[in-house]
Amino acid sequence: MIPITNASKINPVAKKAYIGESILSAVLWGITNFIFSLLDDTDFATSCLSFPGFITVCMGYKFLQMREKGQITKKLINDQFFRAYYNDTGDKLNMINIFHMIIRSVMFFALTLLAILAAGYALKAQINFGIITSCICISIALNAIFSYIFYQELLTKVQILGISVIIVSIVGISIAKGSKNQEQQQENGYDDDEKLYFKIAAISLALIQGICNCFRAIQAKYLFRKTAYQPVDLSVDSGLFLGISLMICSIYYWIEGCDSYTWYNFFINIIGSHLMMIFSIISLKCIVKGLAGTTSAIIYSFPVYTSILQAIFLKQIPSLYQILASFLSLIGVGIILLGSKK
């Protein structure tokens, strides 16, 4: 069982922003969204094919943890995989930890499914995928508000300025129109009413994804400060549980002969799920252990990298206004770097 501790003594108010790790998370997140946007199908069954990344990354992490502790024994394996779900004596289930693990697994899958669905609707609505991913930045404000209220995490004026610049840049990428050549080539047979519906659906899914992201950060931060349940351990435990659950669902759909179960979709999901699990672990550490508002602002600059990949590989060249907005986001990161120096 994870012991209850005095959070004020063990986990003081966060004063550090994990700059390097946050930038890495943003890059990986941008790549992940680009990868998932390449799927041929965006239904629930196709999303279940993301199980390989969750299982392999989480199992690899736990194996490395056991190797660091020396010789791998039966007791060490049992502690690594099941200790958090029992009390100190091992004769009673720890229902609180099990509950949080299941809830986190559900939210983890929701992020994957929402991203895939939003990408599909954005394609049908013929809007830049940046407008979808930028809506997720609602988590920045929510994380900062909750961290200020419950954890007394204060931000300097320079850092607040950097956060604001990044938010403005992401909004700029979203509302900017694409190049004329891109717009002329985007005739897909849907009328204006249908495109409006797809646009509203995509934005709504992205906003829900942002709220879900905020709840994940709040949950991890709460458990870390109140029970010393390490955020990475929580993420790995829930990721492993999710991977096994999705694998069972995938086997069912495969037996049923699901049409979307192609080698192409399976390969795309393998790449996307591995990247998603890796950046999730890194970003969670940054938000939970560091200044939530600052690290979130850097991490949520990921639409810049998604836009760059779309321009290079899908020939979706952004307009001059979108390019300027992308550079503005990088300027915001630089401002935060200056504000984080002691």
C-alpha positions in Angstrom: 0.0 0.0 0.0 1.2 3.6 -0.6 1.5 5.1 2.8 -0.4 8.3 3.7 2.1 11.1 4.4 2.2 14.7 5.4 2.3 16.4 2.1 3.4 19.7 3.4 6.6 18.2 4.8 7.5 15.7 2.0 6.2 17.6 -1.0 6.8 21.4 -0.7 5.2 23.9 -3.0 6.6 23.5 -6.4 9.0 26.2 -7.5 10.7 24.6 -10.6 9.6 24.5 -14.2 10.9 21.4 -16.0 11.8 23.3 -19.2 13.7 20.6 -21.2 11.2 17.8 -20.4 8.3 20.1 -21.2 9.6 21.0 -24.6 10.3 17.3 -25.4 6.7 16.5 -24.3 5.3 19.2 -26.7 7.3 17.8 -29.6 6.2 14.2 -28.9 2.6 15.3 -28.5 2.7 17.1 -31.8 4.1 14.1 -33.6 1.5 11.8 -31.9 -1.4 13.9 -33.1 0.0 13.9 -36.6 0.4 10.1 -36.6 -3.2 9.5 -35.3 -4.6 11.9 -38.0 -3.3 9.4 -40.6 -5.7 6.6 -39.6 -8.2 5.5 -42.2 -10.9 4.9 -39.7 -11.8 6.8 -36.5 -14.2 4.5 -34.7 -14.0 2.9 -31.2 -12.7 -0.5 -32.6 -9.8 1.2 -34.4 -8.9 3.1 -31.3 -8.6 -0.2 -29.4 -5.6 -1.1 -31.6 -3.5 1.3 -29.6 -2.9 -1.4 -27.0 0.7 -2.3 -28.1 2.2 1.0 -27.0 0.6 1.0 -23.6 1.7 -2.6 -22.8 5.3 -2.5 -24.1 6.2 0.9 -22.7 4.7 0.2 -19.3 6.2 -3.4 -19.1 9.5 -2.0 -20.2 9.4 0.7 -17.5 8.6 -1.8 -14.8 11.3 -4.2 -16.0 13.9 -1.4 -15.8 12.7 -0.6 -12.3 13.2 -4.2 -11.2 16.6 -4.4 -12.8 17.7 -1.3 -10.8 16.7 -3.1 -7.5 19.0 -6.0 -8.2 18.1 -9.6 -8.7 14.6 -10.2 -10.0 12.7 -12.4 -7.6 9.1 -13.5 -7.3 8.5 -11.1 -4.4 10.0 -8.2 -6.3 7.7 -9.0 -9.3 4.7 -9.2 -7.0 5.6 -5.9 -5.3 6.2 -4.2 -8.6 2.8 -5.2 -10.1 0.4 -5.6 -7.2 1.8 -3.9 -4.0 -0.1 -0.7 -4.6 -3.4 -2.5 -4.6 -3.1 -4.1 -1.1 -2.7 -2.7 2.4 0.4 -3.0 4.5 -0.3 -6.6 5.5 -1.3 -7.7 2.1 -4.6 -9.3 3.2 -7.0 -6.5 2.1 -7.5 -4.7 -1.2 -6.7 -1.0 -1.3 -9.9 0.1 -3.0 -8.9 3.8 -3.2 -5.8 3.0 -5.3 -7.7 0.6 -7.5 -10.5 3.2 -8.0 -8.0 5.9 -9.1 -6.1 3.5 -11.3 -9.3 2.5 -13.2 -10.5 6.1 -13.5 -7.2 7.1 -14.9 -7.2 4.3 -17.4 -10.6 5.4 -18.6 -9.4 9.0 -19.0 -6.3 7.7 -20.7 -8.3 5.9 -23.4 -10.6 8.9 -23.7 -7.7 11.1 -24.7 -6.8 8.6 -27.5 -10.3 8.2 -28.7 -11.1 11.9 -28.6 -8.0 12.8 -30.5 -8.8 10.3 -33.2 -12.4 11.3 -33.5 -11.6 15.0 -33.5 -9.0 14.5 -36.3 -11.6 12.7 -38.4 -14.2 15.4 -38.0 -11.6 18.1 -38.7 -10.8 16.4 -42.0 -14.5 16.2 -43.0 -15.0 19.9 -42.0 -12.0 20.9 -44.0 -10.4 22.9 -41.2 -6.8 23.0 -40.1 -6.2 20.4 -37.4 -4.5 23.2 -35.4 -8.0 24.5 -34.5 -8.7 21.3 -32.8 -5.5 20.8 -30.9 -5.4 24.5 -29.8 -8.8 24.1 -28.1 -7.1 21.6 -25.8 -5.2 24.5 -24.3 -8.1 25.1 -22.0 -6.2 22.8 -19.6 -3.6 25.5 -19.2 -6.0 27.9 -17.5 -7.7 25.1 -15.5 -4.4 23.7 -14.3 -3.1 27.1 -13.3 -6.3 28.0 -11.4 -6.5 24.7 -9.5 -2.8 24.8 -8.7 -3.1 28.4 -7.4 -6.1 27.6 -5.3 -5.1 24.3 -3.8 -1.3 24.3 -3.9 -0.3 28.0 -3.7 1.8 27.9 -6.8 2.6 31.5 -7.8 3.8 32.6 -11.2 6.1 35.6 -11.9 4.8 38.3 -14.2 7.3 37.3 -16.9 6.1 33.7 -16.8 2.5 34.8 -17.0 3.4 36.9 -20.0 5.1 33.9 -21.7 2.0 31.8 -21.0 -0.2 34.4 -22.6 2.0 34.7 -25.6 1.8 31.0 -26.2 -2.0 30.9 -25.8 -2.3 33.8 -28.3 -0.1 32.1 -30.8 -2.0 28.8 -30.6 -5.3 30.7 -31.2 -3.7 32.5 -34.1 -2.7 29.2 -35.7 -6.3 28.0 -35.3 -8.2 31.0 -36.7 -5.8 31.6 -39.6 -7.0 30.5 -43.0 -4.9 28.1 -45.0 -3.3 29.0 -48.3 -5.5 29.4 -51.4 -4.0 26.3 -53.0 -4.9 24.2 -50.0 -8.4 25.5 -49.8 -9.1 25.0 -53.5 -8.0 21.3 -53.2 -10.2 20.5 -50.3 -13.5 19.6 -52.0 -14.8 16.5 -50.3 -18.5 16.4 -51.2 -20.0 17.7 -47.9 -22.3 20.8 -48.0 -21.9 23.8 -45.7 -24.4 22.6 -43.1 -22.6 19.2 -42.8 -19.2 20.9 -42.5 -20.5 23.2 -39.8 -21.7 20.2 -37.9 -18.4 18.5 -38.3 -16.6 21.6 -37.1 -18.7 22.0 -34.0 -18.2 18.3 -33.2 -14.5 18.5 -33.6 -14.1 21.6 -31.4 -16.4 20.0 -28.8 -14.3 16.8 -28.7 -11.1 18.9 -28.3 -12.6 20.9 -25.4 -13.6 17.7 -23.7 -10.1 16.3 -24.3 -8.7 19.5 -22.6 -10.9 19.1 -19.6 -10.0 15.4 -19.4 -6.3 16.3 -19.5 -6.8 18.8 -16.6 -8.6 16.2 -14.5 -5.7 13.7 -15.1 -3.2 16.3 -13.9 -5.3 17.2 -10.8 -5.7 13.6 -9.9 -2.0 12.8 -10.2 -1.0 15.9 -8.3 -3.5 15.1 -5.5 -2.3 11.6 -5.0 1.4 12.6 -5.2 1.0 15.3 -2.5 -1.4 13.4 -0.3 -0.3 9.7 -0.5 3.2 9.9 -2.2 1.9 7.8 -5.1 4.4 8.8 -7.7 2.8 10.3 -10.9 4.9 8.1 -13.2 4.0 4.9 -11.2 0.3 5.9 -11.4 0.5 6.6 -15.2 2.4 3.3 -15.8 -0.1 1.2 -13.7 -3.1 2.7 -15.5 -1.4 2.4 -18.9 -0.7 -1.3 -18.3 -4.3 -1.9 -17.2 -5.6 0.0 -20.2 -3.3 -1.8 -22.6 -4.5 -5.3 -21.4 -8.2 -4.2 -21.6 -7.8 -2.8 -25.1 -6.0 -6.0 -26.2 -9.0 -8.0 -25.1 -11.3 -5.7 -27.0 -9.1 -5.9 -30.1 -9.1 -9.7 -30.1 -12.9 -9.6 -30.0 -13.2 -7.2 -32.9 -10.6 -9.2 -34.9 -12.6 -12.4 -34.4 -15.7 -10.5 -35.5 -13.9 -9.5 -38.7 -13.9 -5.7 -38.2 -13.3 -3.9 -41.5 -11.1 -1.3 -40.0 -8.6 -3.9 -38.7 -6.0 -3.5 -41.5 -2.2 -3.7 -41.2 -2.0 0.0 -42.0 -4.3 1.1 -39.1 -2.5 -1.4 -36.8 0.9 0.1 -37.7 -0.3 3.7 -37.2 -1.7 2.8 -33.8 1.5 1.1 -32.8 3.6 4.2 -33.5 1.0 6.6 -32.0 0.4 4.7 -28.8 4.1 4.3 -28.1 4.7 8.0 -28.5 1.6 8.9 -26.5 2.6 6.7 -23.6 6.1 8.1 -23.5 5.1 11.8 -23.7 2.3 11.2 -21.1 4.8 9.9 -18.5 7.2 12.8 -19.2 4.6 15.6 -19.2 2.9 14.2 -16.1 6.1 14.4 -14.2 6.5 18.0 -15.3 3.0 19.2 -14.4 2.8 17.3 -11.0 6.3 18.0 -9.7 6.8 21.4 -11.3 4.9 24.7 -11.8 1.7 23.5 -13.4 0.9 26.7 -15.2 4.4 27.2 -16.7 5.0 23.6 -17.8 1.5 23.3 -19.2 2.0 26.4 -21.3 5.2 24.9 -22.9 3.7 21.5 -23.4 0.6 23.0 -25.0 2.7 24.6 -27.8 2.5 21.2 -29.5 0.2 22.4 -32.3 3.2 24.2 -33.8 4.9 20.8 -34.4 1.8 19.2 -35.7 1.4 22.0 -38.2 5.0 21.6 -39.4 4.6 17.9 -40.0 1.4 18.5 -41.9 3.2 21.0 -44.1 6.2 18.7 -44.8 4.5 15.3 -45.3 0.9 16.2 -46.3 1.8 19.3 -48.3 -0.7 21.3 -46.2 1.3 24.5 -46.4 0.2 27.0 -43.8 -0.5 30.7 -44.6 1.9 33.5 -43.6 -0.3 34.3 -40.7 -0.1 30.7 -39.4 3.7 30.7 -39.8 4.0 34.0 -37.8 1.8 32.5 -35.1 4.0 29.5 -34.9 7.1 31.7 -34.4 5.2 33.6 -31.7 4.7 30.4 -29.8 8.4 29.8 -29.8 8.9 33.3 -28.6 6.6 32.6 -25.7 8.7 29.6 -24.7 11.7 31.8 -24.7 10.0 34.3 -22.4 9.1 31.5 -20.0 12.7 30.4 -20.0 13.8 33.9 -19.0 11.1 34.1 -16.3 12.2 30.7 -14.9 15.8 31.7 -14.2 16.6 32.4 -10.6 
